[in-house]
Amino acid sequence: MTNASRHPSRRFRLLLATLLPIIGVSLACEVPSPPDVNYVRSGVNTRKSTNGAVTTVRDANQPLPQVTAKMARVKLNWKDRQQTFDLHLTNAGSKLELVNAIVYAKNDTTDPPRRGISPPTAFDWFSLANRKDGQLAPEDVELSWKMTGFQSGRGGRLRKTWDVKVEPETTAVVECAHDLDELSPHPKWKGKKLAAAPYIEYHVWLFTGDGQCYFQDKFNGQGEPLNPRPLPKKTEEPEPKKTAPPETKPKTVPTPAVEAQAASELKLAEYYLDRNRVQDGKDKLKTIVEKFADTKAAGRAQDLLKHLEK
């Protein structure tokens, strides 16, 4: 009896050692890779990472969104300590746009100044930009766009912009609000009491998915534009110039003696023409038209002149 037949377990272990690597390679080939796929739509690249975060990078060759914004229905709600308003986003383009909107508000007439942001969960823009006094500009947001932040105390993700899908050639309305804090939240005036005064100036900024600001405008405390865009001037058609009617000399009734003299001059002109003295005849006819304008002979002289000039 051989050693292999005496020890079947040993033969099984040898077979298992041979097959395990092959089984492992086969299983590894069937395991799906983590989701890290780019989706391209309308010139916008969207990457979804393994932790579920989505970032968007716009193709540099694609035009910027044709989206504009305006404010409406600004209201004070001291009971809930909020200043609410509607944000109107109008897409004049031909494709769906994902709009990232931020509304920065302030009242610098108070001491300390009141400075806030909407959505209120986007307050970390101030700290990411290292703005301890609450001053903020769209350039600060652009530089801080890829930085991490906006986490709640429980680790949840906070909204850093009003992200709204706007269909082509439509207007989307977003109900927004600014917090009216009792104490200043900014490090420079941390804990100092704020006056019971609302925001009086709004700055609306719209960003692409990769953090490029393509629209900004200012509004007052009532939501009216502070720098209204001028309306195109209407081109008024110039009034037609009034031309004075040509002066017409009143006709005079020639006396019989004048008629007779004109007729005599006409006979002389015809005499010249009959003898082929054309130039003498023309000159005489012109004299009759000028000198005896209202006579029958002058009418006949005009007819002869037209005939000669053909």
C-alpha positions as CSV (number, residue, x, y, z in Angstrom):
1,M,0.0,0.0,0.0
2,T,1.4,3.4,-1.0
3,N,1.9,6.4,1.3
4,A,-0.9,8.4,-0.5
5,S,-3.4,5.6,0.1
6,R,-2.4,5.3,3.7
7,H,-2.9,9.1,4.3
8,P,-6.0,10.4,2.3
9,S,-6.1,13.6,4.2
10,R,-2.7,14.5,3.0
11,R,-3.7,14.0,-0.6
12,F,-6.8,16.2,0.0
13,R,-4.6,19.0,1.4
14,L,-2.3,18.9,-1.6
15,L,-5.3,19.1,-4.0
16,L,-6.8,22.1,-2.0
17,A,-3.5,23.9,-2.0
18,T,-3.4,23.6,-5.8
19,L,-7.0,24.8,-6.4
20,L,-7.2,27.7,-3.9
21,P,-5.1,30.2,-5.9
22,I,-7.2,29.5,-9.0
23,I,-10.5,29.9,-7.1
24,G,-9.2,33.2,-5.6
25,V,-8.3,34.7,-9.0
26,S,-11.7,33.7,-10.4
27,L,-13.5,35.4,-7.5
28,A,-11.4,38.5,-7.7
29,C,-12.4,38.9,-11.3
30,E,-16.1,38.8,-10.4
31,V,-15.9,41.4,-7.7
32,P,-17.1,44.8,-9.0
33,S,-14.8,47.8,-8.7
34,P,-15.8,50.7,-6.4
35,P,-18.1,53.3,-8.1
36,D,-15.9,56.0,-9.6
37,V,-17.4,56.7,-13.0
38,N,-17.6,59.9,-15.0
39,Y,-21.0,60.8,-16.6
40,V,-20.9,63.4,-19.4
41,R,-24.1,65.4,-20.1
42,S,-24.3,68.7,-22.0
43,G,-20.6,69.4,-21.6
44,V,-20.7,68.8,-17.8
45,N,-18.6,66.0,-16.3
46,T,-20.0,64.6,-13.1
47,R,-17.8,62.3,-11.0
48,K,-19.2,60.2,-8.2
49,S,-16.6,59.1,-5.7
50,T,-16.7,56.0,-3.3
51,N,-18.1,58.1,-0.4
52,G,-21.1,59.2,-2.5
53,A,-19.9,62.8,-3.0
54,V,-20.6,64.3,-6.4
55,T,-18.5,67.0,-8.0
56,T,-19.0,68.6,-11.3
57,V,-16.4,69.9,-13.8
58,R,-17.6,71.9,-16.8
59,D,-15.9,71.4,-20.1
60,A,-13.8,74.5,-20.8
61,N,-15.0,74.5,-24.4
62,Q,-18.7,74.8,-23.3
63,P,-20.3,78.2,-22.9
64,L,-21.3,79.4,-19.5
65,P,-24.9,78.9,-18.4
66,Q,-27.4,81.6,-19.6
67,V,-29.0,81.9,-16.2
68,T,-29.9,85.2,-14.5
69,A,-31.3,85.9,-11.0
70,K,-33.5,88.4,-9.3
71,M,-35.2,88.8,-5.9
72,A,-38.8,89.3,-4.9
73,R,-41.1,89.3,-1.9
74,V,-38.5,90.3,0.7
75,K,-40.1,90.0,4.2
76,L,-39.0,90.4,7.8
77,N,-39.9,87.8,10.4
78,W,-38.5,88.8,13.7
79,K,-40.5,86.2,15.5
80,D,-38.5,83.4,13.8
81,R,-35.6,85.8,13.4
82,Q,-35.4,85.4,9.6
83,Q,-35.5,87.7,6.6
84,T,-37.2,85.7,3.8
85,F,-37.3,86.3,0.1
86,D,-37.9,84.5,-3.3
87,L,-35.0,83.9,-5.6
88,H,-36.1,83.8,-9.3
89,L,-33.7,81.9,-11.5
90,T,-34.3,82.3,-15.3
91,N,-32.6,80.0,-17.8
92,A,-32.5,81.6,-21.2
93,G,-30.5,78.7,-22.7
94,S,-31.5,75.7,-24.6
95,K,-30.5,73.0,-22.1
96,L,-31.1,72.0,-18.5
97,E,-28.8,73.8,-16.0
98,L,-27.9,72.9,-12.4
99,V,-27.6,76.3,-10.7
100,N,-25.5,76.8,-7.6
101,A,-26.7,80.1,-6.0
102,I,-25.4,82.0,-3.0
103,V,-27.0,85.2,-1.6
104,Y,-24.7,87.2,0.6
105,A,-26.4,89.9,2.7
106,K,-25.2,92.7,4.9
107,N,-26.0,95.9,6.8
108,D,-22.8,97.9,7.5
109,T,-24.7,100.8,9.0
110,T,-24.8,99.0,12.4
111,D,-22.1,98.4,14.9
112,P,-21.1,95.6,14.7
113,P,-22.2,95.1,11.1
114,R,-24.8,92.5,10.2
115,R,-23.4,90.1,7.6
116,G,-25.0,86.7,6.6
117,I,-25.4,84.2,3.9
118,S,-28.2,82.1,2.3
119,P,-28.6,79.2,2.6
120,P,-27.8,79.7,6.3
121,T,-26.1,76.2,6.3
122,A,-23.4,77.7,4.1
123,F,-21.9,79.7,6.9
124,D,-18.6,77.8,6.6
125,W,-17.8,79.9,3.5
126,F,-16.7,82.6,5.9
127,S,-14.3,80.3,7.7
128,L,-13.0,78.6,4.6
129,A,-12.2,82.0,3.1
130,N,-10.7,83.1,6.5
131,R,-13.0,86.1,6.7
132,K,-13.2,86.8,10.4
133,D,-15.2,90.0,9.9
134,G,-17.8,88.4,7.7
135,Q,-16.8,90.2,4.5
136,L,-17.2,87.9,1.5
137,A,-16.8,88.1,-2.3
138,P,-17.4,85.6,-5.1
139,E,-13.6,85.3,-5.6
140,D,-13.4,84.0,-2.0
141,V,-15.9,81.3,-2.8
142,E,-14.2,80.4,-6.1
143,L,-10.8,79.9,-4.2
144,S,-12.5,77.9,-1.5
145,W,-14.8,75.8,-3.7
146,K,-12.9,72.5,-3.5
147,M,-12.1,72.8,0.2
148,T,-13.9,70.5,2.6
149,G,-16.4,71.7,5.2
150,F,-20.1,72.1,5.6
151,Q,-20.5,69.2,8.0
152,S,-23.1,69.1,10.8
153,G,-22.4,68.2,14.3
154,R,-23.6,64.7,13.6
155,G,-21.4,64.4,10.5
156,G,-24.1,65.0,8.0
157,R,-23.4,67.1,4.9
158,L,-24.8,70.6,5.0
159,R,-26.1,72.5,1.9
160,K,-23.4,75.0,0.8
161,T,-25.4,76.6,-2.1
162,W,-29.0,76.7,-3.3
163,D,-28.6,74.0,-5.9
164,V,-31.5,74.1,-8.3
165,K,-32.3,72.4,-11.6
166,V,-33.7,75.0,-14.1
167,E,-35.3,73.7,-17.3
168,P,-34.5,75.6,-20.6
169,E,-36.4,78.8,-21.2
170,T,-38.1,78.6,-17.8
171,T,-37.9,80.4,-14.4
172,A,-37.5,78.4,-11.1
173,V,-38.5,80.1,-7.9
174,V,-36.7,79.2,-4.6
175,E,-37.9,80.3,-1.2
176,C,-34.9,81.5,0.7
177,A,-34.0,83.1,4.0
178,H,-31.2,84.8,6.0
179,D,-30.9,84.3,9.7
180,L,-31.3,87.4,11.9
181,D,-28.8,86.5,14.7
182,E,-29.1,88.3,18.0
183,L,-25.3,88.1,18.5
184,S,-22.6,88.4,15.9
185,P,-21.4,85.0,14.7
186,H,-18.1,86.3,13.2
187,P,-14.9,86.0,15.2
188,K,-14.0,89.7,15.1
189,W,-17.2,90.5,17.0
190,K,-18.0,87.1,18.5
191,G,-20.8,87.4,21.1
192,K,-21.5,91.1,20.6
193,K,-25.1,92.1,20.4
194,L,-26.5,93.0,17.0
195,A,-28.9,95.9,16.5
196,A,-32.5,95.0,15.7
197,A,-31.9,96.0,12.1
198,P,-32.5,93.9,8.9
199,Y,-30.2,93.3,6.0
200,I,-30.3,96.2,3.6
201,E,-28.0,95.0,0.7
202,Y,-28.0,91.7,-1.1
203,H,-25.4,90.2,-3.4
204,V,-26.6,87.3,-5.6
205,W,-23.9,85.0,-7.1
206,L,-24.4,82.0,-9.4
207,F,-21.7,79.4,-9.8
208,T,-21.0,76.5,-12.2
209,G,-20.6,73.0,-10.7
210,D,-16.8,73.5,-10.6
211,G,-17.1,76.8,-8.8
212,Q,-16.9,79.5,-11.5
213,C,-19.0,82.6,-10.8
214,Y,-20.8,83.5,-14.0
215,F,-23.5,85.9,-12.7
216,Q,-23.5,88.5,-9.9
217,D,-25.9,91.3,-9.1
218,K,-26.8,93.6,-6.2
219,F,-30.2,94.4,-4.7
220,N,-31.5,96.7,-1.9
221,G,-33.4,95.7,1.2
222,Q,-36.7,95.5,-0.9
223,G,-35.1,93.3,-3.5
224,E,-34.9,96.0,-6.1
225,P,-31.7,96.1,-8.3
226,L,-29.1,98.5,-7.2
227,N,-27.4,98.6,-10.6
228,P,-30.3,98.1,-13.0
229,R,-29.3,97.0,-16.4
230,P,-30.4,99.8,-18.9
231,L,-33.1,98.9,-21.3
232,P,-32.2,98.9,-25.0
233,K,-33.0,102.3,-26.5
234,K,-35.8,102.3,-29.0
235,T,-34.7,103.6,-32.4
236,E,-37.1,106.3,-33.3
237,E,-37.7,106.8,-37.0
238,P,-36.9,110.4,-37.9
239,E,-39.9,112.4,-39.0
240,P,-40.0,113.0,-42.7
241,K,-38.9,116.4,-43.6
242,K,-41.6,118.6,-44.7
243,T,-40.9,120.0,-48.1
244,A,-42.5,123.3,-49.2
245,P,-44.7,122.9,-52.3
246,P,-43.1,124.5,-55.3
247,E,-44.1,128.0,-55.9
248,T,-46.6,128.4,-58.7
249,K,-47.0,131.7,-60.3
250,P,-50.6,132.7,-60.7
251,K,-51.8,132.5,-64.2
252,T,-52.5,135.8,-66.0
253,V,-55.0,136.3,-68.8
254,P,-53.1,137.8,-71.7
255,T,-54.6,140.7,-73.6
256,P,-55.5,140.3,-77.3
257,A,-52.5,142.4,-78.2
258,V,-50.2,140.1,-76.3
259,E,-51.7,137.1,-77.9
260,A,-51.2,138.6,-81.3
261,Q,-47.6,139.5,-80.6
262,A,-46.9,136.0,-79.4
263,A,-48.6,134.5,-82.4
264,S,-46.4,136.7,-84.7
265,E,-43.2,135.5,-82.8
266,L,-44.4,131.8,-83.2
267,K,-44.8,132.3,-87.0
268,L,-41.2,133.6,-87.1
269,A,-39.9,130.5,-85.2
270,E,-41.8,128.2,-87.6
271,Y,-40.3,130.1,-90.5
272,Y,-36.8,129.3,-89.2
273,L,-37.6,125.7,-88.7
274,D,-39.0,125.3,-92.2
275,R,-35.7,126.6,-93.6
276,N,-33.7,124.2,-91.4
277,R,-32.5,127.0,-89.2
278,V,-33.0,124.7,-86.2
279,Q,-31.0,126.7,-83.6
280,D,-32.6,130.0,-84.5
281,G,-36.0,128.3,-84.3
282,K,-35.2,126.9,-80.8
283,D,-34.0,130.2,-79.5
284,K,-37.2,131.9,-80.7
285,L,-39.4,129.2,-79.2
286,K,-37.7,129.6,-75.8
287,T,-38.2,133.3,-75.9
288,I,-41.9,132.8,-76.6
289,V,-42.3,130.4,-73.6
290,E,-40.5,132.8,-71.2
291,K,-41.9,136.1,-72.5
292,F,-45.5,135.1,-73.4
293,A,-46.0,132.3,-70.8
294,D,-49.8,132.2,-70.6
295,T,-50.5,132.6,-74.3
296,K,-51.7,130.0,-76.7
297,A,-48.5,130.5,-78.7
298,A,-46.4,129.7,-75.7
299,G,-48.2,126.3,-75.3
300,R,-47.5,125.6,-79.0
301,A,-43.9,126.6,-78.6
302,Q,-43.4,124.1,-75.7
303,D,-44.8,121.3,-77.8
304,L,-42.4,122.1,-80.6
305,L,-39.4,122.3,-78.2
306,K,-40.3,118.8,-76.8
307,H,-40.5,117.4,-80.3
308,L,-37.2,118.9,-81.3
309,E,-35.4,117.6,-78.2
310,K,-36.4,113.9,-79.0
